[in-house]
Amino acid sequence: MAITWWVPAYRLNTARASWEPPPEAAISSPMREQPVPGWRTDPVKLGLPGAGDSRIAVSGDPFGPRPFVGSIENRAYFLAHSTSGDQVQWWLVGLDASTGGALFDAVPFSEDERPPQCFLNGPTDVLCLGRSPVPSAAVIDAQSGVMKYRGPTDLRALDGGQSVKQVGIYAVAIEQDQGVFGIGPRAETTWFVPGNGSIRVSQAMRSRESWQTLTAQLEANPRTYRSTVFSVVDGKVIEPEIDEGYTLGKVAFYTGGFAAEVNEPNEVSAELAFFDESGKRLSGNDSYSAPDDGSIDLPVVSSERDDETVVFSADGRKLLEARYGAVALVGTTLMVNMTSSQEFPEWQQYSMRDGAVGPVCDFPMDDYVGHHDSTLVFEFSYVRGEVLLAARDLNSCERLWTIPKEVDSLDRIWRIDGTLVQLANEGTELRSLVAPD
C-alpha cells in the first residue's frame, strides 16, 4: 500500500520536526500488566447520607441518568442519588481524579423522581436541570460546591424549546431554526447567535478532553448553505479572512483552529481553507473542498470516489495520503481502516514521523480509551460480552490482558486527566485503576 509525504525533499526533515501531535489520550500509569485498584472512595465519603441507599447514578437504561458530568483537568463531577422511602434526592459530587478526594461535600439540588441532567458551564460552574413539576435549574460553583442559583428556568434538558448541549466545557442552549444562546450564572440565556441551531461538536476533542471553544451552525434559511463560526465562551462571531462575497460551507474544528469549505459567490466551486481560532487564514488548497467531521484532532479530507484519505497539519500542510477509510490517531501513529466494517476492522498503521507502514490490527478502535506508550486500552461497558477492559500492544496487535465483566454489570470506566476511573459495584464505589505495585 502506497503512502506519500507531500513535502519537498529539501524541507522534509524541517516539516516533520516542526509537526507536533495534538493533545493525546494518554494514560499516566503503565498499562503493560493488568491494572489493579488504586484509590477507592464511595458516595458516603463524598458527602451523601450513610442511611438509605446512596449511589452514583448509573443505570442500564440508555435513557437513564448519565453518571459522569465531565471533568476540568483532574476535577471530575458525577451525578449521584440517595433514597429514603419513596423520596429520591439528587446530588452533585466532585472529586480529585488523581487522589480520589472530595472537592467539596456532595451538593443536593433536586428531589424529582426523574433523573436530571448536569452540564459543565465554563471553568467555574456546573448547571443541573430538573424536569418536574416545572422545569428548574441549579447552578453550582465547580470549585467550592456553593449553590449559586436554584429556581425556575426556560432551559430544557431534552430536545424541545431551548435545549441544552455540551460543547467542550461550555453549555449552550439551542432552539431549532432560531439559533444558539449562551447560559449565564442564573441559568438564564445571555448572548445569541442566529442560525438553524444545529451546532458542530468535534468527536475528536470530546474523546481527547480538549476544550473546544468554537462551533458553527448554518443559516436558518434551508435554501442557503452558509456557516457562521462563533465562540461558545461569549458568542463572538469569528470573521474568517475570505474574499468579499465568499462564504463558509462545511466546517471542522480541531486544536488550534478550524478547516472549512470556502464557496465562491456563484457556488460553482469551492476550496479547502485553514484558519486559526481568530479566523486568520493560514493556508488553502483548491484540490480539495469539504473537511471530514473530525474523527481525529487534525484536519482530514477523504474521498470514497478517489479512494484516498489525506491528513493535514493544523496550519494546512499536507502530511500524508493513504487509502480511503475511517481514521484513528494514537500518539504519532495514524491508523486507517481498510474495510467498511466497524465490527471486523483492519487498521493499517502509518508513522506520522517518517511515513513508515506498520502492522495491520483488527481490534475495535471505537472502544479505545487511551494508551500508555505502545499499550492501548479498550473499554466495553456498553457492549454485550464478557470483557469489561482489555489491553493490546500497538506493535504486535496481540492482546496483553483482559478484565472480565460480571453478568449485567453496570460498571463504567473513564479516562480523566490521565487517570483511569472505574465506577463499580452498581454505583457504590469509585476507584482508580493503576499499574500493580
Buried (B, 14 or more C-beta within 10 A) or exposed (E): EEBEBEBEEEEEEEBBEEBEBBBBBBBBBEBBEBBEEBBEBBBBBBBBBEEEBBBBBBBEEEEEBBBBBBBBEBBBBBBBBBEEEEEBBBBBBBBBBBEBEBBBEBBBBBEBEEBBBBBBBBEBBBBBBBBEEEBBBBBBBBBEBEBBBBEEBEBBBEEEEBBBBBBBBBBBBBBEEBBBBBBBBEBBBBBBBEBBBEBBBBEBBBBBBBBBBBBBBBBBEEEEBBBBBBBBBEBBEBEBEBEEEBBBBBBBBBBBBBBBBBBEEEEEEBBBBBBBBEBEBBBBBEEBBBBBBBBBBBBBBBBEEEEBBBBBBBBBBBBBBBBBBBBBBBBBBBBBBBEEEEEEBBBBBBBBEEBEEBEBBEBBBEBBBBBBEBBBBBBBBEEEEEBBBBBBBBEEBEEBBBBEBEEEBBBBBBBBBBBBBBBBBBBBBBBBBBBEE
